[in-house]
């Protein structure tokens, strides 16, 4: 029988960082139940919690090369799940308020056009993000989607805080310019 490898060991994480899918699966199996329980406590809904944790693991795999060292992995995963859960809660509250307003005052439904414009702007933002270089996009998304601070991003990616600041500046300038061009042409 082959010896089992601790999925939380530095060697196993090095294999995950190298893109070895068979090393990622044990990591997923160890962390998924723990993180799902944590997310369920935050969200109060098991299905939503499982969705949040699955989203986090998809994001983790997409950035497997930049996983933190073993001693920081637990904090990294918990923070990612917490941020995802808080984003879901914010979205639920916003959607609930919107529905309550529409039901209470049909005139609010006229604001739907503004909502459509917002959706178009979000589409333009997604397209502008896709045009960024992978490293610039990764820094931007770690900051905006995961809620990480510049020092946390630097630590996660193994770069300096100054580099994070530079890449974030590039992202913001590029997004402003691309969005302005889209809004002028649309």
C-alpha positions in Angstrom: 0.0 0.0 0.0 1.4 3.4 -1.0 2.1 5.8 1.9 -0.5 8.6 2.3 0.7 12.2 2.0 -0.6 14.8 4.3 -2.6 17.2 2.0 -1.6 20.1 4.2 2.2 19.4 4.1 4.5 21.8 2.4 5.3 19.1 -0.2 1.7 18.5 -1.0 1.1 22.3 -1.4 4.1 22.5 -3.6 2.6 19.9 -5.9 -0.7 21.9 -5.9 1.2 25.0 -6.8 2.8 23.1 -9.6 -0.7 22.3 -11.0 -1.0 18.7 -10.0 -4.7 18.0 -9.9 -4.2 14.8 -7.9 -2.6 16.8 -5.1 -5.4 19.3 -5.1 -8.2 16.8 -4.5 -7.0 15.7 -1.0 -6.6 19.3 -0.1 -10.2 19.9 -1.2 -11.5 16.8 0.7 -9.8 17.9 3.9 -10.9 21.6 3.8 -14.3 21.4 2.1 -16.3 20.1 5.2 -14.6 22.5 7.6 -15.2 25.5 5.3 -18.7 24.5 4.5 -19.5 24.4 8.2 -17.9 27.8 8.7 -19.8 29.3 5.8 -23.1 27.7 7.0 -22.7 29.5 10.3 -22.1 32.8 8.5 -24.9 32.4 6.0 -27.4 30.3 7.9 -28.1 28.2 4.8 -26.2 25.0 4.0 -26.8 25.2 0.2 -25.6 28.7 0.0 -22.6 27.8 2.1 -21.7 24.9 -0.1 -22.0 27.2 -3.2 -19.7 29.7 -1.5 -17.0 27.1 -0.6 -17.2 25.6 -4.1 -16.7 29.1 -5.6 -13.7 29.6 -3.3 -12.1 26.3 -4.4 -12.6 27.1 -8.1 -10.9 30.4 -7.4 -8.1 28.7 -5.4 -7.5 26.3 -8.3 -7.4 29.0 -10.8 -4.7 30.7 -8.7 -3.0 27.5 -7.6 0.4 28.8 -8.5 0.1 31.6 -5.9 -1.2 29.6 -2.9 0.3 30.7 0.4 2.7 28.5 2.4 1.2 25.8 4.5 1.3 27.9 7.7 -0.9 30.5 6.1 -3.3 28.3 4.2 -6.0 28.0 6.9 -6.2 31.8 7.3 -6.2 32.3 3.5 -9.0 29.8 3.0 -11.1 31.1 5.9 -10.7 34.7 4.7 -11.7 33.7 1.2 -14.8 31.9 2.4 -15.7 34.7 4.8 -15.4 37.3 2.0 -17.5 35.2 -0.4 -20.2 34.6 2.3 -20.3 38.4 3.1 -20.6 39.2 -0.6 -23.5 36.7 -0.8 -25.2 38.3 2.3 -24.8 41.8 0.8 -26.2 40.7 -2.5 -29.2 39.0 -0.7 -29.9 42.2 1.4 -29.7 44.4 -1.7 -32.0 42.1 -3.7 -34.4 41.9 -0.8 -34.6 45.7 -0.4 -35.1 46.1 -4.2 -37.9 43.7 -4.3 -39.6 45.3 -1.2 -39.4 48.7 -2.8 -40.8 47.5 -6.1 -43.7 45.7 -4.3 -44.4 48.7 -2.1 -44.3 51.3 -4.8 -44.9 50.4 -8.5 -43.3 53.7 -9.5 -40.0 52.2 -8.4 -40.3 49.7 -11.2 -39.5 52.6 -13.5 -36.0 52.5 -12.0 -35.6 49.2 -13.8 -34.2 51.0 -16.8 -31.4 52.3 -14.5 -30.9 48.7 -13.4 -30.5 47.6 -17.0 -27.9 50.4 -17.6 -26.1 49.1 -14.5 -26.1 45.6 -15.9 -24.6 46.9 -19.2 -21.9 48.8 -17.2 -21.1 45.5 -15.3 -20.7 43.8 -18.7 -18.4 46.5 -19.8 -16.4 46.2 -16.6 -16.1 42.4 -17.1 -14.9 42.9 -20.7 -12.4 45.5 -19.5 -11.1 43.2 -16.8 -10.7 40.4 -19.4 -8.4 42.8 -21.4 -6.0 43.3 -18.4 -2.8 41.2 -18.2 -3.2 38.1 -16.0 -1.0 39.5 -13.2 -2.7 42.9 -13.1 -6.2 41.3 -13.2 -5.1 38.9 -10.4 -4.0 41.7 -8.1 -7.2 43.7 -8.9 -9.4 40.7 -8.2 -7.6 39.8 -5.0 -8.2 43.3 -3.8 -11.8 43.8 -5.0 -13.3 40.3 -5.0 -11.4 38.7 -2.1 -11.1 41.9 0.0 -7.4 41.4 0.6 -5.2 44.3 1.7 -2.1 45.2 -0.4 0.3 43.5 2.2 -1.9 40.4 2.1 -1.8 40.4 -1.7 1.9 40.9 -1.7 2.3 38.0 0.7 -0.1 35.7 -1.3 1.7 36.4 -4.6 5.2 36.6 -3.2 5.8 40.2 -4.5 6.5 43.5 -2.8 3.7 45.8 -1.6 5.2 48.4 -3.9 4.7 46.0 -6.8 1.1 45.5 -5.7 0.5 49.3 -5.6 2.0 49.6 -9.1 -0.1 46.8 -10.6 -3.2 48.1 -8.9 -2.5 51.6 -10.4 -2.2 50.0 -13.8 -5.5 48.1 -13.4 -7.4 51.2 -12.3 -6.0 53.4 -15.1 -6.7 50.7 -17.7 -10.2 50.2 -16.4 -11.0 53.9 -16.3 -9.8 54.4 -19.8 -11.6 51.3 -21.3 -14.8 52.1 -19.5 -14.7 55.7 -20.6 -14.2 54.6 -24.2 -17.1 52.1 -24.0 -19.4 54.7 -22.4 -18.6 57.3 -25.0 -19.2 54.9 -27.9 -22.3 53.3 -26.3 
